[in-house]
Amino acid sequence: MENYIEEQNFFKAFADASRLKIIEVLSLECKSVNEIARLAGLSQPLTSHHLKVLTKAGIARAESRASFNYY
């Protein structure tokens, strides 16, 4: 059952156009949340929400640098 939930989260992460934009932005290099939001044309809170979904699904990961998270 646990594997099913992990697979469900993984595929659900790709089911949103905004998350696909974020994946495209991140495909080139690590960026901060603000940079991702600007390049994807999304608000910062919405971008943070989508990054949480992508991180939970194992598609993105966060790295702390100074006082910012980079994905």
PDB file of N, CA, C, O and CB in Angstrom:
ATOM      1  N   MET A   1       0.828  -1.195   0.000  1.00  0.00           N
ATOM      2  CA  MET A   1       0.000   0.000   0.000  1.00  0.00           C
ATOM      3  C   MET A   1       0.868   1.253   0.000  1.00  0.00           C
ATOM      4  O   MET A   1       0.540   2.231  -0.672  1.00  0.00           O
ATOM      5  CB  MET A   1      -0.940   0.001   1.209  1.00  0.00           C
ATOM      6  N   GLU A   2       1.976   1.237   0.747  1.00  0.00           N
ATOM      7  CA  GLU A   2       2.841   2.406   0.833  1.00  0.00           C
ATOM      8  C   GLU A   2       3.441   2.755  -0.536  1.00  0.00           C
ATOM      9  O   GLU A   2       3.523   3.931  -0.891  1.00  0.00           O
ATOM     10  CB  GLU A   2       3.956   2.161   1.854  1.00  0.00           C
ATOM     11  N   ASN A   3       3.862   1.738  -1.307  1.00  0.00           N
ATOM     12  CA  ASN A   3       4.402   1.993  -2.645  1.00  0.00           C
ATOM     13  C   ASN A   3       3.362   2.613  -3.551  1.00  0.00           C
ATOM     14  O   ASN A   3       3.683   3.470  -4.374  1.00  0.00           O
ATOM     15  CB  ASN A   3       4.921   0.706  -3.265  1.00  0.00           C
ATOM     16  N   TYR A   4       2.117   2.186  -3.407  1.00  0.00           N
ATOM     17  CA  TYR A   4       1.029   2.744  -4.202  1.00  0.00           C
ATOM     18  C   TYR A   4       0.872   4.235  -3.926  1.00  0.00           C
ATOM     19  O   TYR A   4       0.679   5.018  -4.855  1.00  0.00           O
ATOM     20  CB  TYR A   4      -0.285   2.007  -3.909  1.00  0.00           C
ATOM     21  N   ILE A   5       0.953   4.632  -2.668  1.00  0.00           N
ATOM     22  CA  ILE A   5       0.819   6.041  -2.296  1.00  0.00           C
ATOM     23  C   ILE A   5       1.992   6.850  -2.841  1.00  0.00           C
ATOM     24  O   ILE A   5       1.799   7.967  -3.321  1.00  0.00           O
ATOM     25  CB  ILE A   5       0.732   6.192  -0.764  1.00  0.00           C
ATOM     26  N   GLU A   6       3.204   6.299  -2.774  1.00  0.00           N
ATOM     27  CA  GLU A   6       4.371   6.982  -3.328  1.00  0.00           C
ATOM     28  C   GLU A   6       4.229   7.168  -4.833  1.00  0.00           C
ATOM     29  O   GLU A   6       4.529   8.243  -5.353  1.00  0.00           O
ATOM     30  CB  GLU A   6       5.649   6.200  -3.012  1.00  0.00           C
ATOM     31  N   GLU A   7       3.779   6.142  -5.533  1.00  0.00           N
ATOM     32  CA  GLU A   7       3.566   6.235  -6.980  1.00  0.00           C
ATOM     33  C   GLU A   7       2.468   7.245  -7.300  1.00  0.00           C
ATOM     34  O   GLU A   7       2.580   8.007  -8.261  1.00  0.00           O
ATOM     35  CB  GLU A   7       3.203   4.854  -7.563  1.00  0.00           C
ATOM     36  N   GLN A   8       1.423   7.251  -6.506  1.00  0.00           N
ATOM     37  CA  GLN A   8       0.327   8.186  -6.709  1.00  0.00           C
ATOM     38  C   GLN A   8       0.826   9.621  -6.554  1.00  0.00           C
ATOM     39  O   GLN A   8       0.483  10.480  -7.367  1.00  0.00           O
ATOM     40  CB  GLN A   8      -0.819   7.902  -5.720  1.00  0.00           C
ATOM     41  N   ASN A   9       1.625   9.893  -5.532  1.00  0.00           N
ATOM     42  CA  ASN A   9       2.187  11.237  -5.316  1.00  0.00           C
ATOM     43  C   ASN A   9       3.107  11.636  -6.466  1.00  0.00           C
ATOM     44  O   ASN A   9       3.110  12.790  -6.894  1.00  0.00           O
ATOM     45  CB  ASN A   9       2.960  11.292  -3.983  1.00  0.00           C
ATOM     46  N   PHE A  10       3.886  10.676  -6.964  1.00  0.00           N
ATOM     47  CA  PHE A  10       4.805  10.954  -8.065  1.00  0.00           C
ATOM     48  C   PHE A  10       4.041  11.384  -9.312  1.00  0.00           C
ATOM     49  O   PHE A  10       4.361  12.411  -9.911  1.00  0.00           O
ATOM     50  CB  PHE A  10       5.665   9.720  -8.369  1.00  0.00           C
ATOM     51  N   PHE A  11       3.044  10.614  -9.704  1.00  0.00           N
ATOM     52  CA  PHE A  11       2.304  10.935 -10.919  1.00  0.00           C
ATOM     53  C   PHE A  11       1.396  12.153 -10.734  1.00  0.00           C
ATOM     54  O   PHE A  11       1.169  12.906 -11.681  1.00  0.00           O
ATOM     55  CB  PHE A  11       1.478   9.737 -11.354  1.00  0.00           C
ATOM     56  N   LYS A  12       0.891  12.345  -9.550  1.00  0.00           N
ATOM     57  CA  LYS A  12       0.069  13.520  -9.261  1.00  0.00           C
ATOM     58  C   LYS A  12       0.885  14.795  -9.438  1.00  0.00           C
ATOM     59  O   LYS A  12       0.353  15.819  -9.868  1.00  0.00           O
ATOM     60  CB  LYS A  12      -0.503  13.446  -7.832  1.00  0.00           C
ATOM     61  N   ALA A  13       2.166  14.738  -9.110  1.00  0.00           N
ATOM     62  CA  ALA A  13       3.035  15.905  -9.236  1.00  0.00           C
ATOM     63  C   ALA A  13       3.130  16.389 -10.678  1.00  0.00           C
ATOM     64  O   ALA A  13       3.320  17.583 -10.912  1.00  0.00           O
ATOM     65  CB  ALA A  13       4.422  15.582  -8.708  1.00  0.00           C
ATOM     66  N   PHE A  14       3.002  15.494 -11.643  1.00  0.00           N
ATOM     67  CA  PHE A  14       3.083  15.855 -13.060  1.00  0.00           C
ATOM     68  C   PHE A  14       1.733  16.278 -13.638  1.00  0.00           C
ATOM     69  O   PHE A  14       1.658  16.656 -14.807  1.00  0.00           O
ATOM     70  CB  PHE A  14       3.630  14.690 -13.855  1.00  0.00           C
ATOM     71  N   ALA A  15       0.682  16.221 -12.848  1.00  0.00           N
ATOM     72  CA  ALA A  15      -0.679  16.468 -13.345  1.00  0.00           C
ATOM     73  C   ALA A  15      -1.081  17.935 -13.288  1.00  0.00           C
ATOM     74  O   ALA A  15      -2.253  18.256 -13.485  1.00  0.00           O
ATOM     75  CB  ALA A  15      -1.668  15.653 -12.552  1.00  0.00           C
ATOM     76  N   ASP A  16      -0.142  18.827 -13.025  1.00  0.00           N
ATOM     77  CA  ASP A  16      -0.465  20.245 -12.907  1.00  0.00           C
ATOM     78  C   ASP A  16       0.464  21.045 -13.816  1.00  0.00           C
ATOM     79  O   ASP A  16       1.680  20.855 -13.785  1.00  0.00           O
ATOM     80  CB  ASP A  16      -0.345  20.726 -11.431  1.00  0.00           C
ATOM     81  N   ALA A  17      -0.102  21.931 -14.619  1.00  0.00           N
ATOM     82  CA  ALA A  17       0.685  22.718 -15.570  1.00  0.00           C
ATOM     83  C   ALA A  17       1.712  23.609 -14.861  1.00  0.00           C
ATOM     84  O   ALA A  17       2.818  23.794 -15.367  1.00  0.00           O
ATOM     85  CB  ALA A  17      -0.241  23.577 -16.433  1.00  0.00           C
ATOM     86  N   SER A  18       1.364  24.152 -13.720  1.00  0.00           N
ATOM     87  CA  SER A  18       2.302  25.002 -12.979  1.00  0.00           C
ATOM     88  C   SER A  18       3.513  24.205 -12.512  1.00  0.00           C
ATOM     89  O   SER A  18       4.638  24.701 -12.564  1.00  0.00           O
ATOM     90  CB  SER A  18       1.604  25.649 -11.775  1.00  0.00           C
ATOM     91  N   ARG A  19       3.296  22.990 -12.061  1.00  0.00           N
ATOM     92  CA  ARG A  19       4.420  22.161 -11.618  1.00  0.00           C
ATOM     93  C   ARG A  19       5.303  21.779 -12.805  1.00  0.00           C
ATOM     94  O   ARG A  19       6.520  21.667 -12.660  1.00  0.00           O
ATOM     95  CB  ARG A  19       3.908  20.891 -10.901  1.00  0.00           C
ATOM     96  N   LEU A  20       4.705  21.580 -13.962  1.00  0.00           N
ATOM     97  CA  LEU A  20       5.509  21.292 -15.152  1.00  0.00           C
ATOM     98  C   LEU A  20       6.370  22.493 -15.528  1.00  0.00           C
ATOM     99  O   LEU A  20       7.510  22.322 -15.959  1.00  0.00           O
ATOM    100  CB  LEU A  20       4.603  20.900 -16.332  1.00  0.00           C
ATOM    101  N   LYS A  21       5.842  23.703 -15.372  1.00  0.00           N
ATOM    102  CA  LYS A  21       6.636  24.920 -15.609  1.00  0.00           C
ATOM    103  C   LYS A  21       7.815  24.971 -14.643  1.00  0.00           C
ATOM    104  O   LYS A  21       8.937  25.290 -15.036  1.00  0.00           O
ATOM    105  CB  LYS A  21       5.757  26.194 -15.452  1.00  0.00           C
ATOM    106  N   ILE A  22       7.553  24.654 -13.384  1.00  0.00           N
ATOM    107  CA  ILE A  22       8.608  24.668 -12.368  1.00  0.00           C
ATOM    108  C   ILE A  22       9.679  23.637 -12.708  1.00  0.00           C
ATOM    109  O   ILE A  22      10.871  23.926 -12.596  1.00  0.00           O
ATOM    110  CB  ILE A  22       8.020  24.389 -10.964  1.00  0.00           C
ATOM    111  N   ILE A  23       9.274  22.456 -13.115  1.00  0.00           N
ATOM    112  CA  ILE A  23      10.236  21.410 -13.500  1.00  0.00           C
ATOM    113  C   ILE A  23      11.086  21.896 -14.667  1.00  0.00           C
ATOM    114  O   ILE A  23      12.295  21.664 -14.692  1.00  0.00           O
ATOM    115  CB  ILE A  23       9.504  20.090 -13.879  1.00  0.00           C
ATOM    116  N   GLU A  24      10.468  22.566 -15.627  1.00  0.00           N
ATOM    117  CA  GLU A  24      11.214  23.111 -16.771  1.00  0.00           C
ATOM    118  C   GLU A  24      12.241  24.141 -16.304  1.00  0.00           C
ATOM    119  O   GLU A  24      13.384  24.127 -16.760  1.00  0.00           O
ATOM    120  CB  GLU A  24      10.247  23.751 -17.797  1.00  0.00           C
ATOM    121  N   VAL A  25      11.842  25.034 -15.397  1.00  0.00           N
ATOM    122  CA  VAL A  25      12.753  26.052 -14.870  1.00  0.00           C
ATOM    123  C   VAL A  25      13.921  25.384 -14.144  1.00  0.00           C
ATOM    124  O   VAL A  25      15.066  25.813 -14.282  1.00  0.00           O
ATOM    125  CB  VAL A  25      12.004  27.018 -13.915  1.00  0.00           C
ATOM    126  N   LEU A  26      13.635  24.346 -13.379  1.00  0.00           N
ATOM    127  CA  LEU A  26      14.676  23.689 -12.588  1.00  0.00           C
ATOM    128  C   LEU A  26      15.551  22.742 -13.405  1.00  0.00           C
ATOM    129  O   LEU A  26      16.588  22.286 -12.922  1.00  0.00           O
ATOM    130  CB  LEU A  26      14.044  22.929 -11.457  1.00  0.00           C
ATOM    131  N   SER A  27      15.148  22.448 -14.619  1.00  0.00           N
ATOM    132  CA  SER A  27      15.924  21.504 -15.432  1.00  0.00           C
ATOM    133  C   SER A  27      17.290  22.061 -15.823  1.00  0.00           C
ATOM    134  O   SER A  27      18.178  21.295 -16.197  1.00  0.00           O
ATOM    135  CB  SER A  27      15.148  21.137 -16.686  1.00  0.00           C
ATOM    136  N   LEU A  28      17.474  23.366 -15.746  1.00  0.00           N
ATOM    137  CA  LEU A  28      18.733  23.980 -16.149  1.00  0.00           C
ATOM    138  C   LEU A  28      19.714  24.154 -14.997  1.00  0.00           C
ATOM    139  O   LEU A  28      20.904  23.877 -15.143  1.00  0.00           O
ATOM    140  CB  LEU A  28      18.465  25.312 -16.779  1.00  0.00           C
ATOM    141  N   GLU A  29      19.211  24.616 -13.841  1.00  0.00           N
ATOM    142  CA  GLU A  29      20.090  24.818 -12.683  1.00  0.00           C
ATOM    143  C   GLU A  29      19.264  25.068 -11.432  1.00  0.00           C
ATOM    144  O   GLU A  29      18.063  25.327 -11.509  1.00  0.00           O
ATOM    145  CB  GLU A  29      21.057  25.995 -12.928  1.00  0.00           C
ATOM    146  N   CYS A  30      19.919  24.989 -10.278  1.00  0.00           N
ATOM    147  CA  CYS A  30      19.256  25.265  -9.007  1.00  0.00           C
ATOM    148  C   CYS A  30      18.872  26.738  -8.940  1.00  0.00           C
ATOM    149  O   CYS A  30      19.594  27.611  -9.422  1.00  0.00           O
ATOM    150  CB  CYS A  30      20.167  24.885  -7.814  1.00  0.00           C
ATOM    151  N   LYS A  31      17.721  26.991  -8.332  1.00  0.00           N
ATOM    152  CA  LYS A  31      17.238  28.363  -8.203  1.00  0.00           C
ATOM    153  C   LYS A  31      16.525  28.514  -6.867  1.00  0.00           C
ATOM    154  O   LYS A  31      16.064  27.541  -6.271  1.00  0.00           O
ATOM    155  CB  LYS A  31      16.292  28.739  -9.380  1.00  0.00           C
ATOM    156  N   SER A  32      16.446  29.775  -6.409  1.00  0.00           N
ATOM    157  CA  SER A  32      15.694  30.071  -5.198  1.00  0.00           C
ATOM    158  C   SER A  32      14.204  30.101  -5.526  1.00  0.00           C
ATOM    159  O   SER A  32      13.814  30.157  -6.693  1.00  0.00           O
ATOM    160  CB  SER A  32      16.151  31.418  -4.576  1.00  0.00           C
ATOM    161  N   VAL A  33      13.384  30.065  -4.491  1.00  0.00           N
ATOM    162  CA  VAL A  33      11.932  30.093  -4.681  1.00  0.00           C
ATOM    163  C   VAL A  33      11.515  31.345  -5.438  1.00  0.00           C
ATOM    164  O   VAL A  33      10.675  31.277  -6.335  1.00  0.00           O
ATOM    165  CB  VAL A  33      11.207  30.026  -3.326  1.00  0.00           C
ATOM    166  N   ASN A  34      12.101  32.497  -5.081  1.00  0.00           N
ATOM    167  CA  ASN A  34      11.741  33.745  -5.759  1.00  0.00           C
ATOM    168  C   ASN A  34      12.106  33.718  -7.233  1.00  0.00           C
ATOM    169  O   ASN A  34      11.343  34.204  -8.068  1.00  0.00           O
ATOM    170  CB  ASN A  34      12.421  34.922  -5.087  1.00  0.00           C
ATOM    171  N   GLU A  35      13.263  33.155  -7.564  1.00  0.00           N
ATOM    172  CA  GLU A  35      13.668  33.047  -8.964  1.00  0.00           C
ATOM    173  C   GLU A  35      12.739  32.112  -9.725  1.00  0.00           C
ATOM    174  O   GLU A  35      12.347  32.398 -10.857  1.00  0.00           O
ATOM    175  CB  GLU A  35      15.115  32.554  -9.068  1.00  0.00           C
ATOM    176  N   ILE A  36      12.392  30.999  -9.101  1.00  0.00           N
ATOM    177  CA  ILE A  36      11.489  30.035  -9.739  1.00  0.00           C
ATOM    178  C   ILE A  36      10.134  30.681  -9.990  1.00  0.00           C
ATOM    179  O   ILE A  36       9.561  30.541 -11.071  1.00  0.00           O
ATOM    180  CB  ILE A  36      11.328  28.767  -8.864  1.00  0.00           C
ATOM    181  N   ALA A  37       9.626  31.391  -8.985  1.00  0.00           N
ATOM    182  CA  ALA A  37       8.320  32.048  -9.117  1.00  0.00           C
ATOM    183  C   ALA A  37       8.330  33.041 -10.268  1.00  0.00           C
ATOM    184  O   ALA A  37       7.401  33.072 -11.075  1.00  0.00           O
ATOM    185  CB  ALA A  37       7.938  32.762  -7.810  1.00  0.00           C
ATOM    186  N   ARG A  38       9.377  33.852 -10.344  1.00  0.00           N
ATOM    187  CA  ARG A  38       9.468  34.862 -11.401  1.00  0.00           C
ATOM    188  C   ARG A  38       9.534  34.212 -12.781  1.00  0.00           C
ATOM    189  O   ARG A  38       8.821  34.626 -13.695  1.00  0.00           O
ATOM    190  CB  ARG A  38      10.696  35.754 -11.181  1.00  0.00           C
ATOM    191  N   LEU A  39      10.384  33.199 -12.938  1.00  0.00           N
ATOM    192  CA  LEU A  39      10.556  32.558 -14.237  1.00  0.00           C
ATOM    193  C   LEU A  39       9.345  31.730 -14.665  1.00  0.00           C
ATOM    194  O   LEU A  39       9.073  31.587 -15.857  1.00  0.00           O
ATOM    195  CB  LEU A  39      11.776  31.682 -14.209  1.00  0.00           C
ATOM    196  N   ALA A  40       8.621  31.187 -13.688  1.00  0.00           N
ATOM    197  CA  ALA A  40       7.440  30.380 -14.000  1.00  0.00           C
ATOM    198  C   ALA A  40       6.180  31.232 -14.096  1.00  0.00           C
ATOM    199  O   ALA A  40       5.132  30.743 -14.516  1.00  0.00           O
ATOM    200  CB  ALA A  40       7.250  29.299 -12.946  1.00  0.00           C
ATOM    201  N   GLY A  41       6.277  32.507 -13.708  1.00  0.00           N
ATOM    202  CA  GLY A  41       5.115  33.392 -13.764  1.00  0.00           C
ATOM    203  C   GLY A  41       4.075  33.086 -12.700  1.00  0.00           C
ATOM    204  O   GLY A  41       2.874  33.215 -12.938  1.00  0.00           O
ATOM    205  N   LEU A  42       4.542  32.680 -11.526  1.00  0.00           N
ATOM    206  CA  LEU A  42       3.656  32.306 -10.424  1.00  0.00           C
ATOM    207  C   LEU A  42       3.948  33.172  -9.211  1.00  0.00           C
ATOM    208  O   LEU A  42       5.012  33.784  -9.124  1.00  0.00           O
ATOM    209  CB  LEU A  42       3.816  30.813 -10.071  1.00  0.00           C
ATOM    210  N   SER A  43       3.009  33.225  -8.277  1.00  0.00           N
ATOM    211  CA  SER A  43       3.261  33.922  -7.021  1.00  0.00           C
ATOM    212  C   SER A  43       4.210  33.083  -6.167  1.00  0.00           C
ATOM    213  O   SER A  43       4.333  31.873  -6.357  1.00  0.00           O
ATOM    214  CB  SER A  43       1.931  34.201  -6.260  1.00  0.00           C
ATOM    215  N   GLN A  44       4.875  33.744  -5.227  1.00  0.00           N
ATOM    216  CA  GLN A  44       5.808  33.029  -4.355  1.00  0.00           C
ATOM    217  C   GLN A  44       5.102  31.992  -3.484  1.00  0.00           C
ATOM    218  O   GLN A  44       5.603  30.873  -3.365  1.00  0.00           O
ATOM    219  CB  GLN A  44       6.554  34.016  -3.472  1.00  0.00           C
ATOM    220  N   PRO A  45       3.947  32.318  -2.863  1.00  0.00           N
ATOM    221  CA  PRO A  45       3.273  31.293  -2.050  1.00  0.00           C
ATOM    222  C   PRO A  45       2.820  30.078  -2.869  1.00  0.00           C
ATOM    223  O   PRO A  45       2.921  28.943  -2.405  1.00  0.00           O
ATOM    224  CB  PRO A  45       2.071  31.905  -1.352  1.00  0.00           C
ATOM    225  N   LEU A  46       2.325  30.316  -4.075  1.00  0.00           N
ATOM    226  CA  LEU A  46       1.893  29.202  -4.924  1.00  0.00           C
ATOM    227  C   LEU A  46       3.089  28.367  -5.354  1.00  0.00           C
ATOM    228  O   LEU A  46       3.008  27.139  -5.399  1.00  0.00           O
ATOM    229  CB  LEU A  46       1.135  29.720  -6.161  1.00  0.00           C
ATOM    230  N   THR A  47       4.196  29.026  -5.668  1.00  0.00           N
ATOM    231  CA  THR A  47       5.410  28.307  -6.038  1.00  0.00           C
ATOM    232  C   THR A  47       5.896  27.447  -4.885  1.00  0.00           C
ATOM    233  O   THR A  47       6.290  26.299  -5.094  1.00  0.00           O
ATOM    234  CB  THR A  47       6.505  29.285  -6.467  1.00  0.00           C
ATOM    235  N   SER A  48       5.874  27.981  -3.676  1.00  0.00           N
ATOM    236  CA  SER A  48       6.282  27.207  -2.493  1.00  0.00           C
ATOM    237  C   SER A  48       5.407  25.978  -2.314  1.00  0.00           C
ATOM    238  O   SER A  48       5.906  24.900  -1.990  1.00  0.00           O
ATOM    239  CB  SER A  48       6.221  28.077  -1.230  1.00  0.00           C
ATOM    240  N   HIS A  49       4.114  26.132  -2.521  1.00  0.00           N
ATOM    241  CA  HIS A  49       3.196  24.994  -2.407  1.00  0.00           C
ATOM    242  C   HIS A  49       3.561  23.915  -3.431  1.00  0.00           C
ATOM    243  O   HIS A  49       3.660  22.737  -3.090  1.00  0.00           O
ATOM    244  CB  HIS A  49       1.726  25.454  -2.608  1.00  0.00           C
ATOM    245  N   HIS A  50       3.760  24.324  -4.679  1.00  0.00           N
ATOM    246  CA  HIS A  50       4.083  23.351  -5.724  1.00  0.00           C
ATOM    247  C   HIS A  50       5.435  22.688  -5.468  1.00  0.00           C
ATOM    248  O   HIS A  50       5.601  21.499  -5.739  1.00  0.00           O
ATOM    249  CB  HIS A  50       4.085  24.027  -7.096  1.00  0.00           C
ATOM    250  N   LEU A  51       6.391  23.440  -4.953  1.00  0.00           N
ATOM    251  CA  LEU A  51       7.697  22.852  -4.631  1.00  0.00           C
ATOM    252  C   LEU A  51       7.577  21.824  -3.513  1.00  0.00           C
ATOM    253  O   LEU A  51       8.292  20.822  -3.512  1.00  0.00           O
ATOM    254  CB  LEU A  51       8.692  23.947  -4.229  1.00  0.00           C
ATOM    255  N   LYS A  52       6.683  22.064  -2.571  1.00  0.00           N
ATOM    256  CA  LYS A  52       6.447  21.090  -1.502  1.00  0.00           C
ATOM    257  C   LYS A  52       5.909  19.783  -2.093  1.00  0.00           C
ATOM    258  O   LYS A  52       6.332  18.699  -1.691  1.00  0.00           O
ATOM    259  CB  LYS A  52       5.454  21.661  -0.450  1.00  0.00           C
ATOM    260  N   VAL A  53       4.987  19.883  -3.036  1.00  0.00           N
ATOM    261  CA  VAL A  53       4.429  18.695  -3.694  1.00  0.00           C
ATOM    262  C   VAL A  53       5.527  17.971  -4.470  1.00  0.00           C
ATOM    263  O   VAL A  53       5.637  16.747  -4.396  1.00  0.00           O
ATOM    264  CB  VAL A  53       3.258  19.085  -4.643  1.00  0.00           C
ATOM    265  N   LEU A  54       6.338  18.723  -5.214  1.00  0.00           N
ATOM    266  CA  LEU A  54       7.417  18.116  -6.002  1.00  0.00           C
ATOM    267  C   LEU A  54       8.467  17.463  -5.104  1.00  0.00           C
ATOM    268  O   LEU A  54       9.002  16.405  -5.438  1.00  0.00           O
ATOM    269  CB  LEU A  54       8.079  19.170  -6.896  1.00  0.00           C
ATOM    270  N   THR A  55       8.756  18.085  -3.980  1.00  0.00           N
ATOM    271  CA  THR A  55       9.726  17.518  -3.040  1.00  0.00           C
ATOM    272  C   THR A  55       9.186  16.241  -2.408  1.00  0.00           C
ATOM    273  O   THR A  55       9.908  15.252  -2.281  1.00  0.00           O
ATOM    274  CB  THR A  55      10.077  18.539  -1.948  1.00  0.00           C
ATOM    275  N   LYS A  56       7.928  16.265  -2.017  1.00  0.00           N
ATOM    276  CA  LYS A  56       7.299  15.082  -1.414  1.00  0.00           C
ATOM    277  C   LYS A  56       7.278  13.910  -2.389  1.00  0.00           C
ATOM    278  O   LYS A  56       7.390  12.752  -1.986  1.00  0.00           O
ATOM    279  CB  LYS A  56       5.870  15.409  -0.961  1.00  0.00           C
ATOM    280  N   ALA A  57       7.133  14.223  -3.676  1.00  0.00           N
ATOM    281  CA  ALA A  57       7.092  13.172  -4.700  1.00  0.00           C
ATOM    282  C   ALA A  57       8.490  12.699  -5.099  1.00  0.00           C
ATOM    283  O   ALA A  57       8.624  11.750  -5.871  1.00  0.00           O
ATOM    284  CB  ALA A  57       6.351  13.674  -5.934  1.00  0.00           C
ATOM    285  N   GLY A  58       9.529  13.351  -4.579  1.00  0.00           N
ATOM    286  CA  GLY A  58      10.888  12.950  -4.897  1.00  0.00           C
ATOM    287  C   GLY A  58      11.398  13.512  -6.207  1.00  0.00           C
ATOM    288  O   GLY A  58      12.410  13.037  -6.722  1.00  0.00           O
ATOM    289  N   ILE A  59      10.730  14.503  -6.758  1.00  0.00           N
ATOM    290  CA  ILE A  59      11.119  15.085  -8.035  1.00  0.00           C
ATOM    291  C   ILE A  59      12.077  16.249  -7.838  1.00  0.00           C
ATOM    292  O   ILE A  59      12.951  16.478  -8.675  1.00  0.00           O
ATOM    293  CB  ILE A  59       9.888  15.544  -8.806  1.00  0.00           C
ATOM    294  N   ALA A  60      11.927  16.982  -6.755  1.00  0.00           N
ATOM    295  CA  ALA A  60      12.804  18.108  -6.435  1.00  0.00           C
ATOM    296  C   ALA A  60      13.353  17.901  -5.031  1.00  0.00           C
ATOM    297  O   ALA A  60      12.810  17.136  -4.233  1.00  0.00           O
ATOM    298  CB  ALA A  60      12.045  19.476  -6.545  1.00  0.00           C
ATOM    299  N   ARG A  61      14.440  18.600  -4.755  1.00  0.00           N
ATOM    300  CA  ARG A  61      14.982  18.566  -3.397  1.00  0.00           C
ATOM    301  C   ARG A  61      15.488  19.946  -3.043  1.00  0.00           C
ATOM    302  O   ARG A  61      15.937  20.697  -3.909  1.00  0.00           O
ATOM    303  CB  ARG A  61      16.114  17.512  -3.261  1.00  0.00           C
ATOM    304  N   ALA A  62      15.414  20.273  -1.772  1.00  0.00           N
ATOM    305  CA  ALA A  62      15.825  21.589  -1.291  1.00  0.00           C
ATOM    306  C   ALA A  62      17.223  21.520  -0.707  1.00  0.00           C
ATOM    307  O   ALA A  62      17.623  20.523  -0.105  1.00  0.00           O
ATOM    308  CB  ALA A  62      14.834  22.121  -0.244  1.00  0.00           C
ATOM    309  N   GLU A  63      17.953  22.608  -0.902  1.00  0.00           N
ATOM    310  CA  GLU A  63      19.287  22.748  -0.341  1.00  0.00           C
ATOM    311  C   GLU A  63      19.374  24.139   0.281  1.00  0.00           C
ATOM    312  O   GLU A  63      19.111  25.136  -0.392  1.00  0.00           O
ATOM    313  CB  GLU A  63      20.402  22.531  -1.433  1.00  0.00           C
ATOM    314  N   SER A  64      19.735  24.213   1.545  1.00  0.00           N
ATOM    315  CA  SER A  64      19.842  25.511   2.222  1.00  0.00           C
ATOM    316  C   SER A  64      21.171  26.165   1.909  1.00  0.00           C
ATOM    317  O   SER A  64      22.233  25.556   2.041  1.00  0.00           O
ATOM    318  CB  SER A  64      19.680  25.351   3.740  1.00  0.00           C
ATOM    319  N   ARG A  65      21.092  27.427   1.487  1.00  0.00           N
ATOM    320  CA  ARG A  65      22.282  28.248   1.252  1.00  0.00           C
ATOM    321  C   ARG A  65      22.014  29.596   1.905  1.00  0.00           C
ATOM    322  O   ARG A  65      21.091  30.314   1.520  1.00  0.00           O
ATOM    323  CB  ARG A  65      22.606  28.402  -0.297  1.00  0.00           C
ATOM    324  N   ALA A  66      22.811  29.920   2.872  1.00  0.00           N
ATOM    325  CA  ALA A  66      22.608  31.145   3.658  1.00  0.00           C
ATOM    326  C   ALA A  66      21.206  31.095   4.246  1.00  0.00           C
ATOM    327  O   ALA A  66      20.892  30.177   5.003  1.00  0.00           O
ATOM    328  CB  ALA A  66      22.808  32.440   2.779  1.00  0.00           C
ATOM    329  N   SER A  67      20.366  32.051   3.919  1.00  0.00           N
ATOM    330  CA  SER A  67      18.998  32.057   4.476  1.00  0.00           C
ATOM    331  C   SER A  67      17.953  31.671   3.437  1.00  0.00           C
ATOM    332  O   SER A  67      16.761  31.892   3.648  1.00  0.00           O
ATOM    333  CB  SER A  67      18.664  33.438   5.043  1.00  0.00           C
ATOM    334  N   PHE A  68      18.390  31.092   2.311  1.00  0.00           N
ATOM    335  CA  PHE A  68      17.474  30.718   1.236  1.00  0.00           C
ATOM    336  C   PHE A  68      17.530  29.228   0.961  1.00  0.00           C
ATOM    337  O   PHE A  68      18.555  28.576   1.161  1.00  0.00           O
ATOM    338  CB  PHE A  68      17.797  31.493  -0.035  1.00  0.00           C
ATOM    339  N   ASN A  69      16.403  28.703   0.499  1.00  0.00           N
ATOM    340  CA  ASN A  69      16.358  27.332   0.008  1.00  0.00           C
ATOM    341  C   ASN A  69      16.484  27.368  -1.506  1.00  0.00           C
ATOM    342  O   ASN A  69      15.820  28.156  -2.180  1.00  0.00           O
ATOM    343  CB  ASN A  69      15.044  26.608   0.447  1.00  0.00           C
ATOM    344  N   TYR A  70      17.335  26.516  -2.022  1.00  0.00           N
ATOM    345  CA  TYR A  70      17.493  26.365  -3.474  1.00  0.00           C
ATOM    346  C   TYR A  70      16.996  24.982  -3.850  1.00  0.00           C
ATOM    347  O   TYR A  70      17.202  24.016  -3.116  1.00  0.00           O
ATOM    348  CB  TYR A  70      18.989  26.571  -3.925  1.00  0.00           C
ATOM    349  N   TYR A  71      16.345  24.894  -4.988  1.00  0.00           N
ATOM    350  CA  TYR A  71      15.765  23.633  -5.454  1.00  0.00           C
ATOM    351  C   TYR A  71      16.413  23.234  -6.765  1.00  0.00           C
ATOM    352  O   TYR A  71      16.070  22.198  -7.333  1.00  0.00           O
ATOM    353  CB  TYR A  71      14.231  23.750  -5.621  1.00  0.00           C
TER     354      TYR A  71
END
